[in-house]
Amino acid sequence: MIKSISAAALCVSAAAIALSGCGNKEAAAPTVAANTSAAADFPAQFMQQLIDAKPGDVIELPEGEFAFDRSLSLNVDGVTIRGKGLDKTILSFKNQIAGAEGLLVTANDFTAEDFAIEDTKGDGLKVNEGRNIVIRRVRVEWTSGPKTENGAYGLYPVQSENVLLEGNVVIAAADAGVYVGQSRNVIVRSNRAERNVAGIEIENTFDADVYDNVAKNNTGGVLVFNMPDLSQPGARTRVFRNKIIDNNTKNFGVPGTAVANIPAGSGVVINSNDQVEIFDNDITGNKTANIIVASVYSTDLSKDGMSAAFDPYPEGIYVTGNRMSGGGKDPDGLQFQALRVAMFGLTGALPDILWDGYVDPKKLIDGKLPDPLRLCVENNGAEVLNIDGPNSNKAPRLAAAEHDCALPRLPEVALANGLAG
């Protein structure tokens, strides 16, 4: 069942209160006043619709910019929220005084499309423990630009299954713009993430395809992480056909969070995740490195201790067929700056791929990792720099020859119920 806010509200425009075609000429003056009232009444009407929603409802949002001072929530399965466009229907939380998220969804079979969420106190759109989730052509933005005080996550499905994030735009999140955590069976495609700390992040998630996205001017472009002591680990992520460009924004993440460790100038970062393919991407201009492969031991997070069940080593990583250039010229942090100068001179650059060198000593056979666990690179002669993290970076070395190998390709992620169609 399609529910519209009201006939008057449908006439509200972000550019002007009165729109042509709403009412007749004789009623033109009263329509302006009526529409002004409708704009003011819309937040309460929308909140009530979320409360009254029933499975199968389609809630149609009008064109306009509308102010909310508290979080919205939905806990009914099978609801669609649809606006008039990501630059036409704008839900502003600039003056939010209650709640953290803009919209919190705890439901299955949920679709959000064609609207914007701006300036939330916390996360923009969070979906918790949902199945069959579609978020498409939604913009989440903090309009004053990158600031630590911004909300952490833009689009934030967590502990969810069968998820499609498509055609969205996220700008200036203080943690990750597009984030999927502790989830299964995920497609993230054709999104744009700019000026976030992390543009796109897949964390502790099984079976994710990340493709045809633009990650530009973030601190780190695309992250594939496993973090300790969460409800599940993650593996089997494919990152392909993306444009991961100039991710050199100064890190403005909250100190102590995982992304606060990301050096500015990071293209793709893999941390403690397994079976990751990076292929057919344009990865350019990331001033620390175009690709970083690391263990949690290279972060501050390992200092607090980890459960024995957590596997901190990235294993089965395959880098092939990417177009990489212009990276490593001005790395973030004294450690990387000193490494660049010591190994490549004042005018040199770090190689396209940095690896911290951590491997699980329990899995070595005759001093080597078994083939399925290796970092393999077949990428047009791309160099690999092992920075020798386990030995406090005492003997970094170029190591491309050690990683000249191939791994079996991962299968395509297929979403159930035709969500990816």
N, C-alpha and C positions, 0 to 999 in steps of 0.2 A: 504494500500500500504506500503510495507516494504522499508525503505530507509536506506542504509548503507552509512557510511562516505566515504569510497573509498576502492578500492582493496588494495592499498598500506597501508592505515591506518589499515586495518584488520590484517596486519602482525606485528603490533607494539606490543611488549610484555612488561609487567612491569619488567620482569627480564632482558630482552635483546632486543635490537632493532631488530635484525634479528631473524627470526624463520625459522626452517626447513620447507620445503614444500612450501615456497613462492617464486616462480620464479625458473628458472633452474640454473644449476651449473655455466654456462657461465655468468649469470647475477648476481651472488652472490654479488660481490663487489659493483656494482651500486645500488643493492637493499638496502644495508645498508644506503647509502646516501639518497636514495629516502624515506626510512622509517623514517629517522631522520627528513626530511622535512615534512613528513606526520604528525609526532608527533607534530611538531611545528605548523602546519596548523590546526590541529584538533579543537582547541577551536573556531577559527573563523568559521570553517565549521559547528560545532554543533550549535553555536549561530544562524547562518543563517538558519539552518534546523528548529529551533524553530520558527523563524520569518515566514518561508514559510510553516509551517505545515498546513495540512488540516485534517478535520475529517476522522478518519479511518487510519491515518498514523501510522506506527510502525517505530520508529527511533532506529536503531541498533547501539550500541556503541561498538567500538573495545576493545580488551584487551590492557591494558597499563595504565600508569600514566600520567595525563595531567594537566597542570597548567592553572588556570584561574585567571585573576586579577579583574574581576567584576562579579556581579550577573548575573544569567540566569533567563529568564522568559518565561512562556508559557500561552497564553490566548485563545487557540483553543480547543474546545470540541473534545473528542473521540480520543485522542492521547496516544500511548504507548511509553515509553522510556525503552529500554531493553539493558543491558550490558551483559558481559560474566561471571559475578560472583562478589560477594561483596568484594572479595580480588583480583580480576583480572582487573576490570575496575574501575579506581580510578580518580575522579575529585578532584584535590587539589586546595584549595583556600588560601594557606598559604601566598601568596603575594597579597591578595585581597586589592584593593585600592578604589573600587567603589561599592556601594550597600551594603546591609546588609545580605540578604539570600544567600545561595548557589544557590538554585533553588526555584523560586516563581511561583506557579501555580494558576491561577484564571480561572478554567475551570471545566466542568463536564466530566464524563466518562473517567477519567484519570487513567492510570496504570504506575507505576514505579517499575522496578524489576532488580535485579542482577547487581548492581553497588554500588560504595561507594562515599561518599562526605566527604572530610576531611578539617578541619581547617578553617571553614568559620568565617568571621568576626562577623556575627550574627547567625541567625537560619540556620539549615542545609537544610531541605526540608519543605517548607511551602505551604499548600494548603488552599486557602481562598475562602469560599462560593462555595464549589464544591459539586456535587452529584455523587454518584457511583464512589468512590475513592478507588483504590487498591494500597497499597504500600507493596511490599513483597521482602524479601531478599535484602534489602538495608542497607548498613552500613553507619552510620554517626559517625565520631570520631574526637576528638581534640587530636592530637597525642602526645602532650606534657603532657597529663594527666590533672587531675582536677585543674582548675585555674578560678578565678573570671573573668578574661579577656576573657574566652571562650564564644562562642555564647550561647544564653539562651536555645534554644530548638533544639533538634535533628530532630525528625519527628513531624510535627506541623500542622495537619489539624484543622482548626478553622471555626466555623459557617458553618459546612458541614453536609451532610446527606448521610447515607448508605455508611459507611466507613469500610474497612478491612485493618488492619495492621498485617502482618503475616511474621514470620521468619526473622525479622529485628534485627540488632545489633546497639546499640547506647551507646557510651562511652564518658564520661567527659563533658556532657552538664552542663552549669552553672545554669540552672533552671531545666528543665525536659527533660529526654532523649526521651521517647515516651509520647507525650502529645496530648490529644484530648480535645478541648474546645468549649463550646457553640454549640454543635452539637447534632445530633439525629441518633439513630440506628447505633451502632458501635460495631465491634468485634476487640479486640486486643488479638492475640493469638500467642504462640510459638515464642515470641521475647526474646531477651537477652538485659538487661539494666544493665550496670556496671559503677561504679565510677561517676555517675551523682549526682547532689543534689537530685532530685527526679527521681527515676528509671522510673516509669510509673505513669502518672497523668491523671485522668479523672476529668474535671472541668466544672461545669455548663452544663452538658450534660444529655440528657434523653436517657435511654435504652442502656446500654453498658454491654457487656460481656467481662471480662478480664480473660483469662485462658491459662494454659499450658505455662506460661512465666517463665523466670528466672530473678529475680531482686536481684542482689548480689553486695555488697560493695558500695552501694549508701549511701547518708545520710538518705534518707527515701526510702523504697522499692516501695510500691504502695500507691498512694494518691487518695482519692475521695473527691473532694472539691466543695463547692459552695462559690463563692466570690461575694461580694456586687457590685451592680451598673453595672452589665453586661447586655447584651441584653436578656438573659434568665436565669432562675435558672436551676437546674438539679435534677434528681431522677432516681431510678431504675437501679442500677448498681450491677452486680454480679461479685465477685472476687473469682475464684475457680481453683483448681488444679495447683496452682503456687508454685514455690520454691522461698521463700522470706527469704534470708539468709544473715546474717552478714552485715547488712546495717549500718555500723559504720563509714563511711568516714566523716571527719570533714566538717561541712557546709561551702561551698565556694560560696554561692549565693550572689548576689548583695544586700547590705543592703537596707531595705525598701520594697523588693519584698516579695510576699507571702511565698515562700519557704525558705526565710532567717530565718523564725521562726521555721523551722523544726529541732527538736533536733537530733543530730547524734545518731544513734542507734534506729531508728524508723522502724518497719516492715511495718505495714499497718496503715495509718492515714486517718481517716474520719473527715472532718471539715464541719459542717453546711449542710451536704447533707442528703437526706431522702431516705428511702427504699433501703438500701444497705445490700446485703448478702455477708458474708465472710465464705466460706465453703470448706472443703476438700483440704486445702493448707498445705504445710510444711512451717512453720514460725518459724525460729530458730535463736538464736545467736544475736538478735538485742538488744544492750546493754541498751537502755532506756526502751523500751517496745516492745513486739511483735505486739500489737494492741493498738492504741490510738484513742479514740472517743472524739471529742471536738467541741465546739462552736467557732465561730469567736471571741467571747468575750475573749477567751484565747490567742488571738494573738494581735499584735500591730495594726492590720488593723482596729480594732473597735474604735480606738482613734480618727480617723478622721471623725467620723460620718457615718451613713448609711441611705439610703432611707427607708421610712416606709414600702415599699413593700418588702424589703428583709427579709427573714426568717432565723435568725441566728442559729437556734437550729437543731441539728442532730436528726432525728426522724425515727422510724421504722427500727432500725438497728438489724440485726440478725447474730450472730456468732455461727457456729455449725460445729462439725465434723472436726476441724482442728487439725493438729499435731504440737504442740508448745512446745518449750523447750529452755533453755539457755538464756532467755531474762532478762533484768532488772538488770544485774549484775554490770554495771558501767555506770549509766545514765549520760546524757549530761546536764551540767548546775548545778549551786549551789542549785537551788530549788529542783531539783529531787534528787541530791546527799543527801541533808539534809533530805528529805522525806524518802529515803531508809534507812538511818542510824537510824532515829528516830523511824521508825516503824518495821524495820527488822534487825537492828544491823549492825555492821561493816562488817560482812561476808554474810549478807542477800542480797536478790534481790527483786526488785519490781515485782509485779505479771504480768502475761501475758497481762492483759487488764487494761489500764488506761482510766478512764472516768472523764472529768472535772466537771461533776455534774450539768451543766446548763440545765434547762428545761423551757419551756414557761409557765409562771404562769397563763396566760389567758386560757390555755387548761387543767388545772388541774380540776379533778372532785373528790371531797372529799379528796383533797390533793394528788391525784395520777394522772399520765398520763393515758389516755385510752390505752387499750392494743395495738392497731395498731401503737401507737407512741412510744412505749417503746424500750429501749435497751434490747434485749433478748439474753441470752447466754446459749446454751446447748452444752458444749464442754469439755467433759471428765473431769469435775471437775475444769476447769480453774477458777481462782480467778479474781475478778473485784475489782479494787481499785478506789473508788470515792474520788477524791482529794479535793473536796469541793471548787471549783473555785469561786462560787458566794460569798463565805464568806472569800475570800483571803486565802484559804487553811488552815483555822484555825482548822478544825475538819475532817481530812481525815479518811476514814473508809473502811474496807473490806465489800463488798456489793454483793457477788455472789448470795446470797439467794434472794435478791431483784430483780435480773435479770434472775431468773430461769423461763423462759417462752419461747414460740415458736411463730413464726410469719408465715403467709401464704407465700409460696414460690413464688418467682418472675418467670415470664415466660422466656423461652429462647429467645434471640434476633435472629431474622431471617432477613437476608439482602435480599433486593429485587434484581431482575435480576440475581440471581444465583451467586452472588459475593463470597459467603462463600463456594462454592463447591470446 
